[in-house]
Amino acid sequence: MAWIAIADHTDAQFDAQGLGPNGARPNAHYEALPATLLVPKGSLVIETGLSPQRRPQPLLTFRQSIAGPLQISLQAIPGGGLTLVIANGDDLQHCAIGHAETGRTDLLRITYSWDAPARTGLIAVERTGSSAVTLFPVKAPKPILMRDLRALCLGDGQREFSQDVVYFAAATHIEPVGPSPTLTPETPIATPQGYKPAGSLKRGDTVLTASGQVVPVLHRVDCEKPARGLNRPVILRAPYFGLQQDITVAPDQRLVMEGSEVEYLFGHEAVLVPARHLGGAAAVAAPYRSGTIRYCQLLLPGHEALNAAGTAAESLYIGRIRRKPRLLAASHLANLDQAFLPDHGKSLYPVLRAYDAQVLADYRAA
């Protein structure tokens, strides 16, 4: 189970044996593929923005040029909605995603997952900066030819995708949706025994929260993601944010910020700021990598902030996913006992938007 294809407007990587941090093996995309080689279980992920245009706009279209059965059409429709059509031979999957599902957001992540042996599949739409996930069940999807996924990635067919599409990727596993890990495994996390790498902690270990409390780790979630778009890592630089060393995080990792200026500007004692909204010298994009990146995160009993190398970094926030069985079954927490999952309820602090985060940064710099 691995990511086998990643493509954006500057690069395309394909390797039937799986991509790593450095992308594909040399000349992997030239290797001959059996004409009948199938991917019985997998996922196609598309990260895209929505154009403000008031007319239908193709976002991603694909048709194999060598008689392959796969066809894809993703279109933005007036009012902020989307239509997705995936045809695989005589198997036709489609859904209409209305304005209520897309909302006002910079980016959407759309995941089509298929499990042909189990005769189940799913189309999931996730809004960035929100815990909202819309699920559309898929009945009896067919497996997809490996050569069709290669053609989609490398453009060996009639493929077009607009500038609004950030990237798309294909995997040979069912990609979870919903709450996702945002720390790299090397991130130092404060524990009663000192700092330990996040990736070494497990259920039953204890950590120190940013407020100094000792709490148990309920679970560590691990994943591998394409290092593109909202998964492209960000380096948070010391000594900003109280950091004792630089750390690398996902763009959606949120830091807890507090102080008199926070209370003055926003009327709260503390706020959450996603790393992607932290600019300037304090946070910089990590060096470009052509393949994947590993992330992990710790699930705690409450919605707590971890002490990550000296800064207050939000732990895994799962909201009330235990009350949403369909979303839970599609998430990174699917294998955990629902009865023992915490109920995080409302977020501990408000989450700043990009503009408000910049206002805070400018105020502190003044």
Buried (B, 14 or more C-beta within 10 A) or exposed (E): EBBBBBBBEEEBBBBBEBBBEEBBBEEBBEEEBEEEEBBBBBBBBBBBBBBEEEEEBBBBBBBBEEEBBBBBBBBBBEEBBBBBBBBBEEBEBEBEBEBEBBBEBEBBBBBBBBBBEEEBBBBBBBBBBEBBBBBBEBEEBBBBBBBBBBBBBBBBBEBEBBEBBBBBBBBBBBBBBBBBBBBBBBBBBBBEEEBBBBBEBEEEBBBBBBEEEEBEBBBBBEBBBBBBBBBBBBBBBBEBBBBEEEBBBBBBBBBBBBBEBBEEBBEEEBBBBBBBBBEEEBBBEBEEBBBBBBBBBBBBEEBBBBBBBBBBBBBBBBBBBBEBEEBBBBBBBEEBEEEEBBEBEEBBBBBBBBEBBBBBBEEEEE
